[in-house]
Structure formats: C-alpha cells, structure tokens
Amino acid sequence: MPDATDATEAADLQIRLRRQGLQLATVDALIAVTALRYDLTLLTTDGDFRAVPHLRRENW
C-alpha cells in the first residue's frame, strides 16, 4: 500500500516529468513509484509510463 513517502516520490516524479513537457496522472505516478520501490515489472498497455525512468514495463 502506498505511504507518505510514495506520495512525495510520486509528486516529485510528476514535477520532473512536467519540466520535460510530459504529463503523468497522479494515480499513474503512484503506481510507477510503487513499482520502482519494490523492483517490480509493470504490466501495462498505457504508453504514459514510457516517460518514467528506470521503470520496467511489459505489454501483455
């Protein structure tokens, strides 16, 4: 379950991406930082996650 640290990391991720001209929804940012925190591979067809550095994704 996401905690306060995850929320802060998600906000930081959104800010970093926004500075690059990219948008990531709040819930997507939380999903991404949770996957990164636990070293998970995210199974998704959502192309928005391509912008997240170091996030492992698979399209099933």
Residue pairs with C-beta under 8 A, 6 or more apart in sequence:
2 10
2 30
2 33
2 34
6 30
6 33
6 34
6 37
7 30
9 33
9 37
10 26
10 29
10 30
10 32
10 33
11 29
13 24
13 29
13 32
13 33
13 52
14 24
14 26
14 29
17 23
17 24
17 51
17 52
20 51
22 51
23 48
24 32
24 48
24 49
24 51
24 52
25 48
28 46
28 48
28 49
31 42
32 42
32 49
32 52
32 55
34 40
35 41
35 42
35 55
35 56
36 52
36 54
36 55
40 56
41 56
41 57
41 58
42 49
42 55
42 56
42 57
42 58
43 57
43 58
43 59
43 60
44 57
44 58
44 59
45 59
45 60
49 55
49 57
50 57
